[in-house]
């Protein structure tokens, strides 16, 4: 299995949380900031 398949539900939850957050921030976060947040969440 790939990394994405193994972590799909976790990744989807993180993305949903990030989308909700970024909608509040009205797109202030850059892609690199999004990637940092996702990486930090996956490392927990």
mmCIF file as Biopython writes it, N, C-alpha, C and O atoms, coordinates in Angstrom:
data_model
#
loop_
_atom_site.group_PDB
_atom_site.id
_atom_site.type_symbol
_atom_site.label_atom_id
_atom_site.label_alt_id
_atom_site.label_comp_id
_atom_site.label_asym_id
_atom_site.label_entity_id
_atom_site.label_seq_id
_atom_site.pdbx_PDB_ins_code
_atom_site.Cartn_x
_atom_site.Cartn_y
_atom_site.Cartn_z
_atom_site.occupancy
_atom_site.B_iso_or_equiv
_atom_site.auth_seq_id
_atom_site.auth_asym_id
_atom_site.pdbx_PDB_model_num
ATOM 1   N N  . UNK A ? 1  ? 0.839   -1.205 0.000  1.0 0.0 1  A 1 
ATOM 2   C CA . UNK A ? 1  ? 0.000   0.000  0.000  1.0 0.0 1  A 1 
ATOM 3   C C  . UNK A ? 1  ? 0.874   1.256  0.000  1.0 0.0 1  A 1 
ATOM 4   O O  . UNK A ? 1  ? 1.990   1.269  0.519  1.0 0.0 1  A 1 
ATOM 5   N N  . UNK A ? 2  ? 0.340   2.268  -0.581 1.0 0.0 2  A 1 
ATOM 6   C CA . UNK A ? 2  ? 1.078   3.533  -0.615 1.0 0.0 2  A 1 
ATOM 7   C C  . UNK A ? 2  ? 0.880   4.299  0.676  1.0 0.0 2  A 1 
ATOM 8   O O  . UNK A ? 2  ? -0.009  3.990  1.468  1.0 0.0 2  A 1 
ATOM 9   N N  . UNK A ? 3  ? 1.718   5.302  0.879  1.0 0.0 3  A 1 
ATOM 10  C CA . UNK A ? 3  ? 1.596   6.178  2.042  1.0 0.0 3  A 1 
ATOM 11  C C  . UNK A ? 3  ? 0.205   6.795  2.103  1.0 0.0 3  A 1 
ATOM 12  O O  . UNK A ? 3  ? -0.410  6.848  3.168  1.0 0.0 3  A 1 
ATOM 13  N N  . UNK A ? 4  ? -0.290  7.263  0.953  1.0 0.0 4  A 1 
ATOM 14  C CA . UNK A ? 4  ? -1.595  7.937  0.935  1.0 0.0 4  A 1 
ATOM 15  C C  . UNK A ? 4  ? -2.702  6.962  1.320  1.0 0.0 4  A 1 
ATOM 16  O O  . UNK A ? 4  ? -3.588  7.316  2.098  1.0 0.0 4  A 1 
ATOM 17  N N  . UNK A ? 5  ? -2.666  5.740  0.790  1.0 0.0 5  A 1 
ATOM 18  C CA . UNK A ? 5  ? -3.697  4.766  1.137  1.0 0.0 5  A 1 
ATOM 19  C C  . UNK A ? 5  ? -3.650  4.431  2.630  1.0 0.0 5  A 1 
ATOM 20  O O  . UNK A ? 5  ? -4.693  4.342  3.279  1.0 0.0 5  A 1 
ATOM 21  N N  . UNK A ? 6  ? -2.460  4.247  3.166  1.0 0.0 6  A 1 
ATOM 22  C CA . UNK A ? 6  ? -2.309  3.905  4.576  1.0 0.0 6  A 1 
ATOM 23  C C  . UNK A ? 6  ? -2.826  5.009  5.486  1.0 0.0 6  A 1 
ATOM 24  O O  . UNK A ? 6  ? -3.313  4.737  6.584  1.0 0.0 6  A 1 
ATOM 25  N N  . UNK A ? 7  ? -2.722  6.240  5.036  1.0 0.0 7  A 1 
ATOM 26  C CA . UNK A ? 7  ? -3.054  7.387  5.879  1.0 0.0 7  A 1 
ATOM 27  C C  . UNK A ? 7  ? -4.250  8.176  5.367  1.0 0.0 7  A 1 
ATOM 28  O O  . UNK A ? 7  ? -4.458  9.322  5.766  1.0 0.0 7  A 1 
ATOM 29  N N  . UNK A ? 8  ? -5.041  7.563  4.479  1.0 0.0 8  A 1 
ATOM 30  C CA . UNK A ? 8  ? -6.090  8.320  3.782  1.0 0.0 8  A 1 
ATOM 31  C C  . UNK A ? 8  ? -7.067  9.002  4.729  1.0 0.0 8  A 1 
ATOM 32  O O  . UNK A ? 8  ? -7.344  10.192 4.574  1.0 0.0 8  A 1 
ATOM 33  N N  . UNK A ? 9  ? -7.600  8.260  5.718  1.0 0.0 9  A 1 
ATOM 34  C CA . UNK A ? 9  ? -8.601  8.878  6.592  1.0 0.0 9  A 1 
ATOM 35  C C  . UNK A ? 9  ? -7.980  9.999  7.410  1.0 0.0 9  A 1 
ATOM 36  O O  . UNK A ? 9  ? -8.615  11.027 7.644  1.0 0.0 9  A 1 
ATOM 37  N N  . UNK A ? 10 ? -6.728  9.801  7.849  1.0 0.0 10 A 1 
ATOM 38  C CA . UNK A ? 10 ? -6.029  10.826 8.621  1.0 0.0 10 A 1 
ATOM 39  C C  . UNK A ? 10 ? -5.774  12.055 7.750  1.0 0.0 10 A 1 
ATOM 40  O O  . UNK A ? 10 ? -5.986  13.187 8.186  1.0 0.0 10 A 1 
ATOM 41  N N  . UNK A ? 11 ? -5.318  11.828 6.520  1.0 0.0 11 A 1 
ATOM 42  C CA . UNK A ? 11 ? -5.047  12.935 5.599  1.0 0.0 11 A 1 
ATOM 43  C C  . UNK A ? 11 ? -6.337  13.698 5.300  1.0 0.0 11 A 1 
ATOM 44  O O  . UNK A ? 11 ? -6.344  14.929 5.289  1.0 0.0 11 A 1 
ATOM 45  N N  . UNK A ? 12 ? -7.430  12.964 5.059  1.0 0.0 12 A 1 
ATOM 46  C CA . UNK A ? 12 ? -8.700  13.630 4.770  1.0 0.0 12 A 1 
ATOM 47  C C  . UNK A ? 12 ? -9.149  14.490 5.943  1.0 0.0 12 A 1 
ATOM 48  O O  . UNK A ? 12 ? -9.628  15.607 5.743  1.0 0.0 12 A 1 
ATOM 49  N N  . UNK A ? 13 ? -8.999  13.981 7.170  1.0 0.0 13 A 1 
ATOM 50  C CA . UNK A ? 13 ? -9.378  14.752 8.347  1.0 0.0 13 A 1 
ATOM 51  C C  . UNK A ? 13 ? -8.527  16.011 8.466  1.0 0.0 13 A 1 
ATOM 52  O O  . UNK A ? 13 ? -9.039  17.087 8.772  1.0 0.0 13 A 1 
ATOM 53  N N  . UNK A ? 14 ? -7.213  15.870 8.221  1.0 0.0 14 A 1 
ATOM 54  C CA . UNK A ? 14 ? -6.308  17.020 8.287  1.0 0.0 14 A 1 
ATOM 55  C C  . UNK A ? 14 ? -6.688  18.044 7.219  1.0 0.0 14 A 1 
ATOM 56  O O  . UNK A ? 14 ? -6.737  19.244 7.492  1.0 0.0 14 A 1 
ATOM 57  N N  . UNK A ? 15 ? -6.954  17.570 6.010  1.0 0.0 15 A 1 
ATOM 58  C CA . UNK A ? 15 ? -7.326  18.485 4.932  1.0 0.0 15 A 1 
ATOM 59  C C  . UNK A ? 15 ? -8.626  19.201 5.277  1.0 0.0 15 A 1 
ATOM 60  O O  . UNK A ? 15 ? -8.744  20.409 5.073  1.0 0.0 15 A 1 
ATOM 61  N N  . UNK A ? 16 ? -9.609  18.457 5.803  1.0 0.0 16 A 1 
ATOM 62  C CA . UNK A ? 16 ? -10.879 19.083 6.173  1.0 0.0 16 A 1 
ATOM 63  C C  . UNK A ? 16 ? -10.659 20.152 7.232  1.0 0.0 16 A 1 
ATOM 64  O O  . UNK A ? 16 ? -11.236 21.236 7.149  1.0 0.0 16 A 1 
ATOM 65  N N  . UNK A ? 17 ? -9.823  19.853 8.232  1.0 0.0 17 A 1 
ATOM 66  C CA . UNK A ? 17 ? -9.505  20.835 9.269  1.0 0.0 17 A 1 
ATOM 67  C C  . UNK A ? 17 ? -8.808  22.038 8.655  1.0 0.0 17 A 1 
ATOM 68  O O  . UNK A ? 17 ? -9.109  23.181 9.000  1.0 0.0 17 A 1 
ATOM 69  N N  . UNK A ? 18 ? -7.874  21.779 7.740  1.0 0.0 18 A 1 
ATOM 70  C CA . UNK A ? 18 ? -7.134  22.875 7.122  1.0 0.0 18 A 1 
ATOM 71  C C  . UNK A ? 18 ? -8.042  23.737 6.260  1.0 0.0 18 A 1 
ATOM 72  O O  . UNK A ? 18 ? -7.937  24.963 6.279  1.0 0.0 18 A 1 
ATOM 73  N N  . UNK A ? 19 ? -8.936  23.104 5.505  1.0 0.0 19 A 1 
ATOM 74  C CA . UNK A ? 19 ? -9.862  23.868 4.662  1.0 0.0 19 A 1 
ATOM 75  C C  . UNK A ? 19 ? -10.744 24.762 5.523  1.0 0.0 19 A 1 
ATOM 76  O O  . UNK A ? 19 ? -10.958 25.928 5.193  1.0 0.0 19 A 1 
ATOM 77  N N  . UNK A ? 20 ? -11.257 24.220 6.624  1.0 0.0 20 A 1 
ATOM 78  C CA . UNK A ? 20 ? -12.093 25.024 7.521  1.0 0.0 20 A 1 
ATOM 79  C C  . UNK A ? 20 ? -11.288 26.201 8.062  1.0 0.0 20 A 1 
ATOM 80  O O  . UNK A ? 20 ? -11.780 27.329 8.111  1.0 0.0 20 A 1 
ATOM 81  N N  . UNK A ? 21 ? -10.050 25.932 8.465  1.0 0.0 21 A 1 
ATOM 82  C CA . UNK A ? 21 ? -9.180  26.991 8.977  1.0 0.0 21 A 1 
ATOM 83  C C  . UNK A ? 21 ? -8.877  28.027 7.895  1.0 0.0 21 A 1 
ATOM 84  O O  . UNK A ? 21 ? -8.972  29.231 8.134  1.0 0.0 21 A 1 
ATOM 85  N N  . UNK A ? 22 ? -8.512  27.549 6.705  1.0 0.0 22 A 1 
ATOM 86  C CA . UNK A ? 22 ? -8.119  28.480 5.647  1.0 0.0 22 A 1 
ATOM 87  C C  . UNK A ? 22 ? -9.305  29.306 5.177  1.0 0.0 22 A 1 
ATOM 88  O O  . UNK A ? 22 ? -9.134  30.460 4.783  1.0 0.0 22 A 1 
ATOM 89  N N  . UNK A ? 23 ? -10.508 28.735 5.212  1.0 0.0 23 A 1 
ATOM 90  C CA . UNK A ? 23 ? -11.687 29.517 4.870  1.0 0.0 23 A 1 
ATOM 91  C C  . UNK A ? 23 ? -11.861 30.673 5.851  1.0 0.0 23 A 1 
ATOM 92  O O  . UNK A ? 23 ? -12.222 31.781 5.453  1.0 0.0 23 A 1 
ATOM 93  N N  . UNK A ? 24 ? -11.603 30.413 7.136  1.0 0.0 24 A 1 
ATOM 94  C CA . UNK A ? 24 ? -11.676 31.474 8.149  1.0 0.0 24 A 1 
ATOM 95  C C  . UNK A ? 24 ? -10.618 32.544 7.883  1.0 0.0 24 A 1 
ATOM 96  O O  . UNK A ? 24 ? -10.866 33.737 8.058  1.0 0.0 24 A 1 
ATOM 97  N N  . UNK A ? 25 ? -9.448  32.102 7.463  1.0 0.0 25 A 1 
ATOM 98  C CA . UNK A ? 25 ? -8.342  33.025 7.231  1.0 0.0 25 A 1 
ATOM 99  C C  . UNK A ? 25 ? -8.457  33.719 5.872  1.0 0.0 25 A 1 
ATOM 100 O O  . UNK A ? 25 ? -7.636  34.574 5.540  1.0 0.0 25 A 1 
ATOM 101 N N  . UNK A ? 26 ? -9.476  33.351 5.085  1.0 0.0 26 A 1 
ATOM 102 C CA . UNK A ? 26 ? -9.704  33.940 3.757  1.0 0.0 26 A 1 
ATOM 103 C C  . UNK A ? 26 ? -8.470  33.822 2.864  1.0 0.0 26 A 1 
ATOM 104 O O  . UNK A ? 26 ? -8.083  34.769 2.178  1.0 0.0 26 A 1 
ATOM 105 N N  . UNK A ? 27 ? -7.858  32.624 2.891  1.0 0.0 27 A 1 
ATOM 106 C CA . UNK A ? 27 ? -6.780  32.335 1.952  1.0 0.0 27 A 1 
ATOM 107 C C  . UNK A ? 27 ? -5.466  33.033 2.247  1.0 0.0 27 A 1 
ATOM 108 O O  . UNK A ? 27 ? -4.632  33.168 1.352  1.0 0.0 27 A 1 
ATOM 109 N N  . UNK A ? 28 ? -5.258  33.483 3.487  1.0 0.0 28 A 1 
ATOM 110 C CA . UNK A ? 28 ? -3.981  34.141 3.812  1.0 0.0 28 A 1 
ATOM 111 C C  . UNK A ? 28 ? -2.815  33.169 3.812  1.0 0.0 28 A 1 
ATOM 112 O O  . UNK A ? 28 ? -1.685  33.549 3.505  1.0 0.0 28 A 1 
ATOM 113 N N  . UNK A ? 29 ? -3.083  31.924 4.154  1.0 0.0 29 A 1 
ATOM 114 C CA . UNK A ? 29 ? -2.011  30.930 4.229  1.0 0.0 29 A 1 
ATOM 115 C C  . UNK A ? 29 ? -1.516  30.579 2.830  1.0 0.0 29 A 1 
ATOM 116 O O  . UNK A ? 29 ? -2.314  30.430 1.905  1.0 0.0 29 A 1 
ATOM 117 N N  . UNK A ? 30 ? -0.232  30.451 2.682  1.0 0.0 30 A 1 
ATOM 118 C CA . UNK A ? 30 ? 0.345   30.040 1.405  1.0 0.0 30 A 1 
ATOM 119 C C  . UNK A ? 30 ? 0.396   28.522 1.335  1.0 0.0 30 A 1 
ATOM 120 O O  . UNK A ? 30 ? 0.182   27.842 2.338  1.0 0.0 30 A 1 
ATOM 121 N N  . UNK A ? 31 ? 0.676   27.999 0.165  1.0 0.0 31 A 1 
ATOM 122 C CA . UNK A ? 31 ? 0.788   26.550 -0.002 1.0 0.0 31 A 1 
ATOM 123 C C  . UNK A ? 31 ? 1.887   25.995 0.902  1.0 0.0 31 A 1 
ATOM 124 O O  . UNK A ? 31 ? 1.706   24.939 1.508  1.0 0.0 31 A 1 
ATOM 125 N N  . UNK A ? 32 ? 3.015   26.683 1.001  1.0 0.0 32 A 1 
ATOM 126 C CA . UNK A ? 32 ? 4.100   26.170 1.833  1.0 0.0 32 A 1 
ATOM 127 C C  . UNK A ? 32 ? 3.670   26.090 3.297  1.0 0.0 32 A 1 
ATOM 128 O O  . UNK A ? 32 ? 4.067   25.166 4.007  1.0 0.0 32 A 1 
ATOM 129 N N  . UNK A ? 33 ? 2.863   27.046 3.753  1.0 0.0 33 A 1 
ATOM 130 C CA . UNK A ? 33 ? 2.354   26.975 5.126  1.0 0.0 33 A 1 
ATOM 131 C C  . UNK A ? 33 ? 1.416   25.788 5.283  1.0 0.0 33 A 1 
ATOM 132 O O  . UNK A ? 33 ? 1.447   25.104 6.306  1.0 0.0 33 A 1 
ATOM 133 N N  . UNK A ? 34 ? 0.587   25.539 4.283  1.0 0.0 34 A 1 
ATOM 134 C CA . UNK A ? 34 ? -0.318  24.382 4.320  1.0 0.0 34 A 1 
ATOM 135 C C  . UNK A ? 34 ? 0.491   23.092 4.402  1.0 0.0 34 A 1 
ATOM 136 O O  . UNK A ? 34 ? 0.168   22.192 5.178  1.0 0.0 34 A 1 
ATOM 137 N N  . UNK A ? 35 ? 1.554   23.012 3.585  1.0 0.0 35 A 1 
ATOM 138 C CA . UNK A ? 35 ? 2.385   21.808 3.594  1.0 0.0 35 A 1 
ATOM 139 C C  . UNK A ? 35 ? 3.039   21.600 4.961  1.0 0.0 35 A 1 
ATOM 140 O O  . UNK A ? 35 ? 3.129   20.470 5.441  1.0 0.0 35 A 1 
ATOM 141 N N  . UNK A ? 36 ? 3.496   22.687 5.588  1.0 0.0 36 A 1 
ATOM 142 C CA . UNK A ? 36 ? 4.104   22.570 6.923  1.0 0.0 36 A 1 
ATOM 143 C C  . UNK A ? 36 ? 3.089   22.047 7.930  1.0 0.0 36 A 1 
ATOM 144 O O  . UNK A ? 36 ? 3.412   21.175 8.737  1.0 0.0 36 A 1 
ATOM 145 N N  . UNK A ? 37 ? 1.860   22.572 7.894  1.0 0.0 37 A 1 
ATOM 146 C CA . UNK A ? 37 ? 0.814   22.142 8.826  1.0 0.0 37 A 1 
ATOM 147 C C  . UNK A ? 37 ? 0.517   20.666 8.629  1.0 0.0 37 A 1 
ATOM 148 O O  . UNK A ? 37 ? 0.431   19.916 9.601  1.0 0.0 37 A 1 
ATOM 149 N N  . UNK A ? 38 ? 0.356   20.240 7.370  1.0 0.0 38 A 1 
ATOM 150 C CA . UNK A ? 38 ? 0.058   18.838 7.092  1.0 0.0 38 A 1 
ATOM 151 C C  . UNK A ? 38 ? 1.199   17.946 7.561  1.0 0.0 38 A 1 
ATOM 152 O O  . UNK A ? 38 ? 0.956   16.903 8.169  1.0 0.0 38 A 1 
ATOM 153 N N  . UNK A ? 39 ? 2.445   18.342 7.287  1.0 0.0 39 A 1 
ATOM 154 C CA . UNK A ? 39 ? 3.588   17.544 7.707  1.0 0.0 39 A 1 
ATOM 155 C C  . UNK A ? 39 ? 3.645   17.415 9.226  1.0 0.0 39 A 1 
ATOM 156 O O  . UNK A ? 39 ? 3.912   16.334 9.752  1.0 0.0 39 A 1 
ATOM 157 N N  . UNK A ? 40 ? 3.394   18.526 9.935  1.0 0.0 40 A 1 
ATOM 158 C CA . UNK A ? 40 ? 3.406   18.480 11.399 1.0 0.0 40 A 1 
ATOM 159 C C  . UNK A ? 40 ? 2.335   17.528 11.910 1.0 0.0 40 A 1 
ATOM 160 O O  . UNK A ? 40 ? 2.584   16.756 12.836 1.0 0.0 40 A 1 
ATOM 161 N N  . UNK A ? 41 ? 1.137   17.576 11.311 1.0 0.0 41 A 1 
ATOM 162 C CA . UNK A ? 41 ? 0.046   16.692 11.751 1.0 0.0 41 A 1 
ATOM 163 C C  . UNK A ? 41 ? 0.390   15.231 11.497 1.0 0.0 41 A 1 
ATOM 164 O O  . UNK A ? 41 ? 0.116   14.374 12.337 1.0 0.0 41 A 1 
ATOM 165 N N  . UNK A ? 42 ? 0.990   14.941 10.344 1.0 0.0 42 A 1 
ATOM 166 C CA . UNK A ? 42 ? 1.335   13.559 10.012 1.0 0.0 42 A 1 
ATOM 167 C C  . UNK A ? 42 ? 2.433   13.029 10.927 1.0 0.0 42 A 1 
ATOM 168 O O  . UNK A ? 42 ? 2.514   11.822 11.155 1.0 0.0 42 A 1 
ATOM 169 N N  . UNK A ? 43 ? 3.266   13.898 11.445 1.0 0.0 43 A 1 
ATOM 170 C CA . UNK A ? 43 ? 4.372   13.465 12.311 1.0 0.0 43 A 1 
ATOM 171 C C  . UNK A ? 43 ? 3.929   13.190 13.733 1.0 0.0 43 A 1 
ATOM 172 O O  . UNK A ? 43 ? 4.713   12.675 14.531 1.0 0.0 43 A 1 
ATOM 173 N N  . UNK A ? 44 ? 2.700   13.520 14.069 1.0 0.0 44 A 1 
ATOM 174 C CA . UNK A ? 44 ? 2.229   13.303 15.441 1.0 0.0 44 A 1 
ATOM 175 C C  . UNK A ? 44 ? 1.918   11.840 15.705 1.0 0.0 44 A 1 
ATOM 176 O O  . UNK A ? 44 ? 1.510   11.485 16.811 1.0 0.0 44 A 1 
#
